[in-house]
Amino acid sequence: MDAISLACVDRSISRHVGPHLTNIADLLAPEDILLDLDVSNKGQLFEAIDRHMVQKHAMAKGFVAMSLANRERVGSTGLGDGVAVPHAHVKNLDHVQFAYIRLKSPIAFDAPDRKRVSDVLVLLVPNQANQEHLNILAEVTQIFPDRQFRERLHQCNSPSGVKRLFDSWVPLA
């Protein structure tokens, strides 16, 4: 394993091993990890997410982009520190769909800290998945404030490295 891959899974810093709030790592498949996606704004990002979901998960064309854009109009899903979590309830979806996207260049996302976004976690949930939706968002808000996690994430150069990093994450003590 090369040095970059080792950095992706290195867990040498002290952590409290405990149960995850939910199972983000279980929801995230390597096929749903897109690295260095080249878009210049939210609209292009949502269209790229839509194309991915159509191609990989046979979702209806245009519906994911529309759902994400509609949710974004309610308020920005930018969290800060370069992270956004566009999420939406999707009609006729039978299970939670999760994706991680690292953008080639950061884009404006109306985050509270005004920082441009390069890490995007996409959460699509069935209409009836309210509690699961909230649990996943809660876990995201624990993972991404961890600066060391974000640094290791940015060192990962493959979907499998990103997946291993998410699999190895445990909450801070």
Residue, then its C-alpha position, 0 to 999 in steps of 0.5 A: m500500500d502506498a503512502i497516500s493510501l496509508a494516509c487514507v486509512d491511518r487511524s493512529i490518532s487517539r479516538h473513542v471507539g463507539p457506535h456510529l449514529t447511523n451507517i454512512a459507511d455502509l450506505l457509501a458504495p465505491e461506485d458512488i464516490l466521484l473524485d475531481l468532478d469538474v463543475s463550476n456551480k451548483g446547477q452543474l453539480f446537481e445535473a452531474i449528480d442527476r446523470h450519475m444517479v440515472q446511469k448507476h441507479a436507474m433513477a428518472k432523468g431530471f428528477v434528482a436535479m430538480s429535487l436537489a434544486n428545490r431543496e436548495r431554494v429553501g436554504s443552502t445545504g452548505l455546512g462550512d469548512g468547504v463541505a455541503v450536503p445537498h439532500a432531498h426526499v425523492k418520490n418513489l425511492d425505496h431506499v436511502q441513496f448516498a454519494y460523496i463527490r470531491l470537486k476538481s475546483p471549489i464552488a460557491f455554495d452560500a455556506p454560512d462561513r462563505k467558504r467555497v465547497s469542494d466536499v459534497l455529500v449527497l443524500l437522497v431519501p424516500n419520503q418516509a425516511n425522516q428519522e433515518h434522514l436526520n440520523i445520517l445528517a447528524e453523523v455527517t455533522q460529526i465527521f466533517p468538523d474533524r479537520q484531520f478526517r478532511e485532510r486524510l480524505h483529500q489525500c485519498n486518490s481513489p474511490s476505494g481509498v475514500k471508502r476505506l477512510f469512511d469505513s474506519w471513521v469513529p467519533l472523537a472522544 
